[in-house]
Amino acid sequence: MFGLSAEGLTFSDRRDAGRKLAALLTNYADQDDVLVLGIPRGGVQVAFEIAVFLSAPLDVFLLRKLGVPGEEELAFGAIASGGVRVLDHETIRSFGISEQEIERVTDMELRELHRREAAYREDRGPLEAEGKTVILVDDGIATGSSMRAGVQALRQLQPRRIVVAVPVAPFRASEQLKADIDEFVCLETPMFFQAIGQFYDDFSQVPDEEVLALLAKARQPVRERAAGRAGG
């Protein structure tokens, strides 16, 4: 596990954060069993830089935050590919969120998750993570509920090892997450944390088109290397 708490560290954008984060993952470079998974949308920009640096394949892993009604930036849980849902019961009790509201928000986010799966995965087929070292990447962690949902979903795919890599995460959330994974790699774990965007100069939304372009760009070198090995 690796964590830095260099207060005030700021990334110019997600690609910059990805390049800096990749430097902490050099021990996974040029290994055939490593798979990098980016969480759309912003996490794919970070993951692309890591995948290129490590010469590893890149794919997407879908997560959706379940936002508190009226305070949508605050999560009361999350859903992930594979039908996994994680609920933060303390937040649910604190805000008095009803069962009906939980199901309404879940249904809404499920529709978006399925839309993104259809858009991003295209002809890729099922995600193959069994027996692999999976590096799960996002542009940051806020409460940690989404990432915990992702880890639970990934466990169902039977990877050999799960590594979570993010540029920034609050100290408390990172400590809670470490118990569920094999390795946590993070550039900054500040005690004072308001939002992920405060650590980026440019934290603008990433369009679907850019996610697809990065996935396509990441695939071509991997195919070429595979063909070269087969021919040699």
PyRosetta script that sets phi, psi and omega in degrees:
from pyrosetta import init, pose_from_sequence

init()
pose = pose_from_sequence("MFGLSAEGLTFSDRRDAGRKLAALLTNYADQDDVLVLGIPRGGVQVAFEIAVFLSAPLDVFLLRKLGVPGEEELAFGAIASGGVRVLDHETIRSFGISEQEIERVTDMELRELHRREAAYREDRGPLEAEGKTVILVDDGIATGSSMRAGVQALRQLQPRRIVVAVPVAPFRASEQLKADIDEFVCLETPMFFQAIGQFYDDFSQVPDEEVLALLAKARQPVRERAAGRAGG")
pose.set_psi(1, 146.8)
pose.set_omega(1, -174.7)
pose.set_phi(2, -142.3)
pose.set_psi(2, 128.7)
pose.set_omega(2, 176.1)
pose.set_phi(3, -147.9)
pose.set_psi(3, 136.9)
pose.set_omega(3, 175.5)
pose.set_phi(4, -116.7)
pose.set_psi(4, 148.5)
pose.set_omega(4, 176.5)
pose.set_phi(5, -128.2)
pose.set_psi(5, 59.0)
pose.set_omega(5, 178.4)
pose.set_phi(6, -83.1)
pose.set_psi(6, 87.8)
pose.set_omega(6, -175.0)
pose.set_phi(7, -53.0)
pose.set_psi(7, 135.2)
pose.set_omega(7, 177.4)
pose.set_phi(8, 93.6)
pose.set_psi(8, -3.6)
pose.set_omega(8, 177.8)
pose.set_phi(9, -61.6)
pose.set_psi(9, 130.3)
pose.set_omega(9, -179.6)
pose.set_phi(10, -131.3)
pose.set_psi(10, 139.6)
pose.set_omega(10, 178.0)
pose.set_phi(11, -100.9)
pose.set_psi(11, 144.2)
pose.set_omega(11, 178.5)
pose.set_phi(12, -68.2)
pose.set_psi(12, -38.9)
pose.set_omega(12, 175.7)
pose.set_phi(13, -162.9)
pose.set_psi(13, -174.8)
pose.set_omega(13, -176.6)
pose.set_phi(14, -68.1)
pose.set_psi(14, -35.1)
pose.set_omega(14, 179.2)
pose.set_phi(15, -64.6)
pose.set_psi(15, -40.4)
pose.set_omega(15, 176.2)
pose.set_phi(16, -61.5)
pose.set_psi(16, -44.3)
pose.set_omega(16, 178.2)
pose.set_phi(17, -61.6)
pose.set_psi(17, -39.1)
pose.set_omega(17, 179.6)
pose.set_phi(18, -63.8)
pose.set_psi(18, -41.6)
pose.set_omega(18, 179.4)
pose.set_phi(19, -65.1)
pose.set_psi(19, -40.2)
pose.set_omega(19, 179.0)
pose.set_phi(20, -69.3)
pose.set_psi(20, -38.1)
pose.set_omega(20, 179.3)
pose.set_phi(21, -68.9)
pose.set_psi(21, -36.7)
pose.set_omega(21, 180.0)
pose.set_phi(22, -59.0)
pose.set_psi(22, -31.7)
pose.set_omega(22, -178.6)
pose.set_phi(23, -64.6)
pose.set_psi(23, -19.4)
pose.set_omega(23, 177.9)
pose.set_phi(24, -90.9)
pose.set_psi(24, 0.2)
pose.set_omega(24, -174.7)
pose.set_phi(25, -118.3)
pose.set_psi(25, 21.1)
pose.set_omega(25, -174.3)
pose.set_phi(26, -61.1)
pose.set_psi(26, -25.3)
pose.set_omega(26, -179.4)
pose.set_phi(27, -70.6)
pose.set_psi(27, -7.8)
pose.set_omega(27, 177.4)
pose.set_phi(28, -103.4)
pose.set_psi(28, 7.2)
pose.set_omega(28, -177.1)
pose.set_phi(29, -72.5)
pose.set_psi(29, 143.5)
pose.set_omega(29, 172.9)
pose.set_phi(30, 56.1)
pose.set_psi(30, 39.0)
pose.set_omega(30, 176.1)
pose.set_phi(31, -113.1)
pose.set_psi(31, 131.7)
pose.set_omega(31, -174.5)
pose.set_phi(32, -68.4)
pose.set_psi(32, -19.8)
pose.set_omega(32, -174.7)
pose.set_phi(33, -100.9)
pose.set_psi(33, 14.6)
pose.set_omega(33, -179.1)
pose.set_phi(34, -98.3)
pose.set_psi(34, 133.2)
pose.set_omega(34, 176.8)
pose.set_phi(35, -128.4)
pose.set_psi(35, 127.0)
pose.set_omega(35, 177.9)
pose.set_phi(36, -99.4)
pose.set_psi(36, 126.7)
pose.set_omega(36, 179.6)
pose.set_phi(37, -117.6)
pose.set_psi(37, 122.2)
pose.set_omega(37, 176.0)
pose.set_phi(38, -98.7)
pose.set_psi(38, 140.2)
pose.set_omega(38, 177.3)
pose.set_phi(39, -92.3)
pose.set_psi(39, 113.9)
pose.set_omega(39, -178.2)
pose.set_phi(40, -66.5)
pose.set_psi(40, 149.8)
pose.set_omega(40, 2.2)
pose.set_phi(41, -97.8)
pose.set_psi(41, -43.8)
pose.set_omega(41, -173.2)
pose.set_phi(42, -59.4)
pose.set_psi(42, -31.5)
pose.set_omega(42, -178.8)
pose.set_phi(43, -65.8)
pose.set_psi(43, -22.4)
pose.set_omega(43, -179.8)
pose.set_phi(44, -70.3)
pose.set_psi(44, -35.8)
pose.set_omega(44, 176.4)
pose.set_phi(45, -62.0)
pose.set_psi(45, -43.8)
pose.set_omega(45, 178.2)
pose.set_phi(46, -65.6)
pose.set_psi(46, -45.8)
pose.set_omega(46, -177.0)
pose.set_phi(47, -65.2)
pose.set_psi(47, -33.5)
pose.set_omega(47, 179.7)
pose.set_phi(48, -58.5)
pose.set_psi(48, -46.4)
pose.set_omega(48, -179.8)
pose.set_phi(49, -63.2)
pose.set_psi(49, -37.6)
pose.set_omega(49, 179.2)
pose.set_phi(50, -68.0)
pose.set_psi(50, -45.4)
pose.set_omega(50, -179.1)
pose.set_phi(51, -61.5)
pose.set_psi(51, -42.6)
pose.set_omega(51, 178.6)
pose.set_phi(52, -64.0)
pose.set_psi(52, -44.2)
pose.set_omega(52, -178.8)
pose.set_phi(53, -62.9)
pose.set_psi(53, -39.0)
pose.set_omega(53, -176.9)
pose.set_phi(54, -87.9)
pose.set_psi(54, -6.9)
pose.set_omega(54, -172.2)
pose.set_phi(55, 56.0)
pose.set_psi(55, 47.7)
pose.set_omega(55, -178.0)
pose.set_phi(56, -119.4)
pose.set_psi(56, 153.1)
pose.set_omega(56, 176.3)
pose.set_phi(57, -67.5)
pose.set_psi(57, 150.7)
pose.set_omega(57, -179.9)
pose.set_phi(58, -119.4)
pose.set_psi(58, 136.1)
pose.set_omega(58, 174.3)
pose.set_phi(59, -143.1)
pose.set_psi(59, 178.9)
pose.set_omega(59, -179.3)
pose.set_phi(60, -111.6)
pose.set_psi(60, 152.2)
pose.set_omega(60, 173.5)
pose.set_phi(61, -134.0)
pose.set_psi(61, 124.4)
pose.set_omega(61, -170.2)
pose.set_phi(62, -89.4)
pose.set_psi(62, 127.7)
pose.set_omega(62, 173.1)
pose.set_phi(63, -133.7)
pose.set_psi(63, 147.4)
pose.set_omega(63, 174.3)
pose.set_phi(64, -136.5)
pose.set_psi(64, 128.9)
pose.set_omega(64, 176.3)
pose.set_phi(65, -73.7)
pose.set_psi(65, 142.7)
pose.set_omega(65, 172.0)
pose.set_phi(66, -99.4)
pose.set_psi(66, 107.5)
pose.set_omega(66, -173.5)
pose.set_phi(67, -88.2)
pose.set_psi(67, 143.8)
pose.set_omega(67, 175.9)
pose.set_phi(68, -62.5)
pose.set_psi(68, 127.9)
pose.set_omega(68, 179.9)
pose.set_phi(69, -55.1)
pose.set_psi(69, 125.1)
pose.set_omega(69, -177.7)
pose.set_phi(70, 86.3)
pose.set_psi(70, -16.4)
pose.set_omega(70, 177.7)
pose.set_phi(71, -135.4)
pose.set_psi(71, 59.0)
pose.set_omega(71, -167.2)
pose.set_phi(72, -62.8)
pose.set_psi(72, -22.9)
pose.set_omega(72, 178.4)
pose.set_phi(73, -70.6)
pose.set_psi(73, -20.0)
pose.set_omega(73, 178.1)
pose.set_phi(74, -93.2)
pose.set_psi(74, 124.9)
pose.set_omega(74, -175.9)
pose.set_phi(75, -91.3)
pose.set_psi(75, 139.1)
pose.set_omega(75, 168.7)
pose.set_phi(76, -107.0)
pose.set_psi(76, 5.4)
pose.set_omega(76, 178.6)
pose.set_phi(77, 165.9)
pose.set_psi(77, -169.6)
pose.set_omega(77, -178.8)
pose.set_phi(78, -160.0)
pose.set_psi(78, 158.2)
pose.set_omega(78, 173.4)
pose.set_phi(79, -123.4)
pose.set_psi(79, 156.2)
pose.set_omega(79, -178.1)
pose.set_phi(80, -141.0)
pose.set_psi(80, 164.0)
pose.set_omega(80, 174.6)
pose.set_phi(81, -52.6)
pose.set_psi(81, 141.0)
pose.set_omega(81, -179.6)
pose.set_phi(82, 97.5)
pose.set_psi(82, 4.8)
pose.set_omega(82, 177.0)
pose.set_phi(83, 79.6)
pose.set_psi(83, 19.5)
pose.set_omega(83, -179.4)
pose.set_phi(84, -86.2)
pose.set_psi(84, 134.8)
pose.set_omega(84, 173.1)
pose.set_phi(85, -130.0)
pose.set_psi(85, 130.9)
pose.set_omega(85, 176.7)
pose.set_phi(86, -117.1)
pose.set_psi(86, 128.8)
pose.set_omega(86, -179.4)
pose.set_phi(87, -115.4)
pose.set_psi(87, 139.2)
pose.set_omega(87, 175.1)
pose.set_phi(88, -95.9)
pose.set_psi(88, 95.1)
pose.set_omega(88, -172.5)
pose.set_phi(89, -67.9)
pose.set_psi(89, -27.3)
pose.set_omega(89, 176.9)
pose.set_phi(90, -65.5)
pose.set_psi(90, -44.8)
pose.set_omega(90, 177.9)
pose.set_phi(91, -66.0)
pose.set_psi(91, -39.8)
pose.set_omega(91, 178.9)
pose.set_phi(92, -59.8)
pose.set_psi(92, -44.4)
pose.set_omega(92, 178.8)
pose.set_phi(93, -67.8)
pose.set_psi(93, -41.5)
pose.set_omega(93, -176.3)
pose.set_phi(94, -62.5)
pose.set_psi(94, -36.6)
pose.set_omega(94, -177.3)
pose.set_phi(95, -98.9)
pose.set_psi(95, 0.2)
pose.set_omega(95, 178.1)
pose.set_phi(96, 61.6)
pose.set_psi(96, 40.9)
pose.set_omega(96, -177.6)
pose.set_phi(97, -78.4)
pose.set_psi(97, 124.5)
pose.set_omega(97, -176.9)
pose.set_phi(98, -78.3)
pose.set_psi(98, 164.1)
pose.set_omega(98, 176.8)
pose.set_phi(99, -61.1)
pose.set_psi(99, -37.2)
pose.set_omega(99, 179.0)
pose.set_phi(100, -64.5)
pose.set_psi(100, -40.9)
pose.set_omega(100, 178.8)
pose.set_phi(101, -66.6)
pose.set_psi(101, -39.7)
pose.set_omega(101, 178.1)
pose.set_phi(102, -59.2)
pose.set_psi(102, -45.8)
pose.set_omega(102, -178.3)
pose.set_phi(103, -70.2)
pose.set_psi(103, -35.8)
pose.set_omega(103, 179.2)
pose.set_phi(104, -63.8)
pose.set_psi(104, -46.9)
pose.set_omega(104, -179.8)
pose.set_phi(105, -66.6)
pose.set_psi(105, -40.2)
pose.set_omega(105, 178.7)
pose.set_phi(106, -60.4)
pose.set_psi(106, -45.7)
pose.set_omega(106, -179.9)
pose.set_phi(107, -61.7)
pose.set_psi(107, -42.1)
pose.set_omega(107, -179.7)
pose.set_phi(108, -63.0)
pose.set_psi(108, -44.7)
pose.set_omega(108, -178.5)
pose.set_phi(109, -72.9)
pose.set_psi(109, -30.2)
pose.set_omega(109, 176.0)
pose.set_phi(110, -63.1)
pose.set_psi(110, -39.2)
pose.set_omega(110, 178.4)
pose.set_phi(111, -61.9)
pose.set_psi(111, -42.3)
pose.set_omega(111, 179.3)
pose.set_phi(112, -69.2)
pose.set_psi(112, -37.9)
pose.set_omega(112, 178.1)
pose.set_phi(113, -62.2)
pose.set_psi(113, -44.2)
pose.set_omega(113, 179.4)
pose.set_phi(114, -65.8)
pose.set_psi(114, -36.8)
pose.set_omega(114, 177.2)
pose.set_phi(115, -62.1)
pose.set_psi(115, -44.7)
pose.set_omega(115, -178.6)
pose.set_phi(116, -68.8)
pose.set_psi(116, -36.7)
pose.set_omega(116, 176.8)
pose.set_phi(117, -59.3)
pose.set_psi(117, -44.3)
pose.set_omega(117, -179.9)
pose.set_phi(118, -66.2)
pose.set_psi(118, -38.2)
pose.set_omega(118, -176.4)
pose.set_phi(119, -74.3)
pose.set_psi(119, -42.3)
pose.set_omega(119, -171.6)
pose.set_phi(120, -88.1)
pose.set_psi(120, -35.1)
pose.set_omega(120, -173.3)
pose.set_phi(121, -81.8)
pose.set_psi(121, -28.1)
pose.set_omega(121, 176.2)
pose.set_phi(122, 45.9)
pose.set_psi(122, -116.7)
pose.set_omega(122, -176.4)
pose.set_phi(123, -99.1)
pose.set_psi(123, 20.7)
pose.set_omega(123, -173.2)
pose.set_phi(124, -72.8)
pose.set_psi(124, -23.7)
pose.set_omega(124, -176.4)
pose.set_phi(125, 79.2)
pose.set_psi(125, -176.9)
pose.set_omega(125, -178.9)
pose.set_phi(126, -62.0)
pose.set_psi(126, 147.4)
pose.set_omega(126, 176.8)
pose.set_phi(127, -69.1)
pose.set_psi(127, 127.4)
pose.set_omega(127, -178.2)
pose.set_phi(128, -109.5)
pose.set_psi(128, 102.6)
pose.set_omega(128, -177.9)
pose.set_phi(129, -120.4)
pose.set_psi(129, -4.4)
pose.set_omega(129, -176.0)
pose.set_phi(130, -59.4)
pose.set_psi(130, 128.8)
pose.set_omega(130, 177.4)
pose.set_phi(131, 75.5)
pose.set_psi(131, 5.1)
pose.set_omega(131, -176.5)
pose.set_phi(132, -104.4)
pose.set_psi(132, 161.3)
pose.set_omega(132, 167.8)
pose.set_phi(133, -88.0)
pose.set_psi(133, 115.4)
pose.set_omega(133, -177.3)
pose.set_phi(134, -103.8)
pose.set_psi(134, 125.6)
pose.set_omega(134, 175.4)
pose.set_phi(135, -104.4)
pose.set_psi(135, 107.8)
pose.set_omega(135, -177.1)
pose.set_phi(136, -93.8)
pose.set_psi(136, 122.9)
pose.set_omega(136, -168.6)
pose.set_phi(137, -124.0)
pose.set_psi(137, 136.2)
pose.set_omega(137, 170.0)
pose.set_phi(138, -136.8)
pose.set_psi(138, 172.9)
pose.set_omega(138, -179.5)
pose.set_phi(139, -83.3)
pose.set_psi(139, -0.8)
pose.set_omega(139, 176.5)
pose.set_phi(140, 161.3)
pose.set_psi(140, 166.7)
pose.set_omega(140, 177.2)
pose.set_phi(141, -122.2)
pose.set_psi(141, 135.0)
pose.set_omega(141, 176.8)
pose.set_phi(142, -101.9)
pose.set_psi(142, -77.4)
pose.set_omega(142, 179.0)
pose.set_phi(143, -92.8)
pose.set_psi(143, -24.7)
pose.set_omega(143, -178.3)
pose.set_phi(144, 94.9)
pose.set_psi(144, -8.8)
pose.set_omega(144, -176.8)
pose.set_phi(145, -66.0)
pose.set_psi(145, -40.8)
pose.set_omega(145, 179.3)
pose.set_phi(146, -63.4)
pose.set_psi(146, -44.4)
pose.set_omega(146, -178.6)
pose.set_phi(147, -66.9)
pose.set_psi(147, -37.6)
pose.set_omega(147, 177.1)
pose.set_phi(148, -63.1)
pose.set_psi(148, -37.5)
pose.set_omega(148, 175.9)
pose.set_phi(149, -63.4)
pose.set_psi(149, -41.3)
pose.set_omega(149, 178.2)
pose.set_phi(150, -61.9)
pose.set_psi(150, -42.0)
pose.set_omega(150, 179.8)
pose.set_phi(151, -64.0)
pose.set_psi(151, -42.9)
pose.set_omega(151, 178.7)
pose.set_phi(152, -62.1)
pose.set_psi(152, -40.6)
pose.set_omega(152, 178.8)
pose.set_phi(153, -66.8)
pose.set_psi(153, -41.9)
pose.set_omega(153, 179.2)
pose.set_phi(154, -62.9)
pose.set_psi(154, -36.1)
pose.set_omega(154, 178.8)
pose.set_phi(155, -56.1)
pose.set_psi(155, -32.5)
pose.set_omega(155, -179.4)
pose.set_phi(156, -67.1)
pose.set_psi(156, -21.1)
pose.set_omega(156, 179.4)
pose.set_phi(157, -89.7)
pose.set_psi(157, -0.1)
pose.set_omega(157, 173.3)
pose.set_phi(158, 58.9)
pose.set_psi(158, 51.7)
pose.set_omega(158, 172.9)
pose.set_phi(159, -70.6)
pose.set_psi(159, 157.4)
pose.set_omega(159, 176.7)
pose.set_phi(160, -72.9)
pose.set_psi(160, -33.7)
pose.set_omega(160, -174.6)
pose.set_phi(161, -153.9)
pose.set_psi(161, 138.9)
pose.set_omega(161, 176.5)
pose.set_phi(162, -116.2)
pose.set_psi(162, 122.5)
pose.set_omega(162, 176.5)
pose.set_phi(163, -115.8)
pose.set_psi(163, 125.8)
pose.set_omega(163, 173.8)
pose.set_phi(164, -101.1)
pose.set_psi(164, 126.6)
pose.set_omega(164, -178.7)
pose.set_phi(165, -127.2)
pose.set_psi(165, 121.3)
pose.set_omega(165, 179.3)
pose.set_phi(166, -141.4)
pose.set_psi(166, 151.2)
pose.set_omega(166, 177.3)
pose.set_phi(167, -68.3)
pose.set_psi(167, -35.8)
pose.set_omega(167, -174.9)
pose.set_phi(168, -150.0)
pose.set_psi(168, 144.5)
pose.set_omega(168, 176.4)
pose.set_phi(169, -157.3)
pose.set_psi(169, 142.1)
pose.set_omega(169, 176.3)
pose.set_phi(170, -62.6)
pose.set_psi(170, 148.5)
pose.set_omega(170, -173.9)
pose.set_phi(171, -56.6)
pose.set_psi(171, -46.1)
pose.set_omega(171, -176.1)
pose.set_phi(172, -63.6)
pose.set_psi(172, -45.8)
pose.set_omega(172, -179.5)
pose.set_phi(173, -63.7)
pose.set_psi(173, -38.7)
pose.set_omega(173, -179.5)
pose.set_phi(174, -67.1)
pose.set_psi(174, -38.7)
pose.set_omega(174, 178.6)
pose.set_phi(175, -65.5)
pose.set_psi(175, -38.5)
pose.set_omega(175, 178.1)
pose.set_phi(176, -66.2)
pose.set_psi(176, -37.4)
pose.set_omega(176, -176.4)
pose.set_phi(177, -71.9)
pose.set_psi(177, -33.3)
pose.set_omega(177, -174.9)
pose.set_phi(178, -56.9)
pose.set_psi(178, -30.3)
pose.set_omega(178, -178.2)
pose.set_phi(179, -69.3)
pose.set_psi(179, -19.6)
pose.set_omega(179, -173.9)
pose.set_phi(180, -98.7)
pose.set_psi(180, -6.8)
pose.set_omega(180, -172.3)
pose.set_phi(181, -129.9)
pose.set_psi(181, 173.9)
pose.set_omega(181, -179.6)
pose.set_phi(182, -87.5)
pose.set_psi(182, -31.1)
pose.set_omega(182, 179.5)
pose.set_phi(183, -156.0)
pose.set_psi(183, 141.5)
pose.set_omega(183, 177.8)
pose.set_phi(184, -121.0)
pose.set_psi(184, 122.7)
pose.set_omega(184, -178.6)
pose.set_phi(185, -119.7)
pose.set_psi(185, 121.0)
pose.set_omega(185, -173.8)
pose.set_phi(186, -149.0)
pose.set_psi(186, 141.0)
pose.set_omega(186, 179.3)
pose.set_phi(187, -80.7)
pose.set_psi(187, -32.6)
pose.set_omega(187, -177.7)
pose.set_phi(188, -148.2)
pose.set_psi(188, 131.6)
pose.set_omega(188, 176.1)
pose.set_phi(189, -126.0)
pose.set_psi(189, 76.2)
pose.set_omega(189, -174.7)
pose.set_phi(190, -73.0)
pose.set_psi(190, 149.3)
pose.set_omega(190, 173.4)
pose.set_phi(191, -73.5)
pose.set_psi(191, -37.9)
pose.set_omega(191, 178.4)
pose.set_phi(192, -96.2)
pose.set_psi(192, 118.2)
pose.set_omega(192, -173.7)
pose.set_phi(193, -142.9)
pose.set_psi(193, 124.5)
pose.set_omega(193, 176.4)
pose.set_phi(194, -107.1)
pose.set_psi(194, -50.6)
pose.set_omega(194, -178.5)
pose.set_phi(195, -159.3)
pose.set_psi(195, 155.2)
pose.set_omega(195, -179.9)
pose.set_phi(196, -59.7)
pose.set_psi(196, -39.9)
pose.set_omega(196, -175.7)
pose.set_phi(197, -60.7)
pose.set_psi(197, -20.9)
pose.set_omega(197, -179.2)
pose.set_phi(198, -67.5)
pose.set_psi(198, -15.0)
pose.set_omega(198, -178.3)
pose.set_phi(199, -98.1)
pose.set_psi(199, 5.2)
pose.set_omega(199, -179.5)
pose.set_phi(200, -124.0)
pose.set_psi(200, 137.6)
pose.set_omega(200, 170.3)
pose.set_phi(201, -70.6)
pose.set_psi(201, -39.8)
pose.set_omega(201, 178.4)
pose.set_phi(202, -122.3)
pose.set_psi(202, 109.9)
pose.set_omega(202, 179.4)
pose.set_phi(203, -124.5)
pose.set_psi(203, 36.8)
pose.set_omega(203, -178.5)
pose.set_phi(204, -69.2)
pose.set_psi(204, 157.7)
pose.set_omega(204, -178.3)
pose.set_phi(205, -65.4)
pose.set_psi(205, 147.5)
pose.set_omega(205, 179.8)
pose.set_phi(206, -101.8)
pose.set_psi(206, 122.5)
pose.set_omega(206, 179.9)
pose.set_phi(207, -73.7)
pose.set_psi(207, 158.0)
pose.set_omega(207, 177.5)
pose.set_phi(208, -55.7)
pose.set_psi(208, -38.1)
pose.set_omega(208, -177.0)
pose.set_phi(209, -60.5)
pose.set_psi(209, -37.1)
pose.set_omega(209, 179.8)
pose.set_phi(210, -72.1)
pose.set_psi(210, -37.6)
pose.set_omega(210, 176.1)
pose.set_phi(211, -57.6)
pose.set_psi(211, -48.1)
pose.set_omega(211, -179.3)
pose.set_phi(212, -64.1)
pose.set_psi(212, -38.8)
pose.set_omega(212, -179.8)
pose.set_phi(213, -65.7)
pose.set_psi(213, -41.0)
pose.set_omega(213, 179.6)
pose.set_phi(214, -67.6)
pose.set_psi(214, -39.3)
pose.set_omega(214, 177.9)
pose.set_phi(215, -63.3)
pose.set_psi(215, -42.1)
pose.set_omega(215, 178.8)
pose.set_phi(216, -66.1)
pose.set_psi(216, -41.6)
pose.set_omega(216, -179.5)
pose.set_phi(217, -65.3)
pose.set_psi(217, -36.9)
pose.set_omega(217, -179.7)
pose.set_phi(218, -71.3)
pose.set_psi(218, -28.8)
pose.set_omega(218, -176.5)
pose.set_phi(219, -73.3)
pose.set_psi(219, -36.6)
pose.set_omega(219, -173.1)
pose.set_phi(220, -60.2)
pose.set_psi(220, -49.3)
pose.set_omega(220, 178.9)
pose.set_phi(221, -62.1)
pose.set_psi(221, -35.2)
pose.set_omega(221, 179.7)
pose.set_phi(222, -62.8)
pose.set_psi(222, -42.8)
pose.set_omega(222, 179.5)
pose.set_phi(223, -64.9)
pose.set_psi(223, -40.6)
pose.set_omega(223, -179.6)
pose.set_phi(224, -64.7)
pose.set_psi(224, -41.0)
pose.set_omega(224, 178.9)
pose.set_phi(225, -65.5)
pose.set_psi(225, -40.2)
pose.set_omega(225, 179.8)
pose.set_phi(226, -63.0)
pose.set_psi(226, -40.7)
pose.set_omega(226, 178.9)
pose.set_phi(227, -66.3)
pose.set_psi(227, -38.1)
pose.set_omega(227, 179.3)
pose.set_phi(228, -64.5)
pose.set_psi(228, -40.9)
pose.set_omega(228, 178.8)
pose.set_phi(229, -66.0)
pose.set_psi(229, -40.2)
pose.set_omega(229, -178.9)
pose.set_phi(230, -66.2)
pose.set_psi(230, -36.8)
pose.set_omega(230, -178.5)
pose.set_phi(231, -77.9)
pose.set_psi(231, -22.6)
pose.set_omega(231, -177.5)
pose.set_phi(232, -93.0)
pose.dump_pdb("model.pdb")
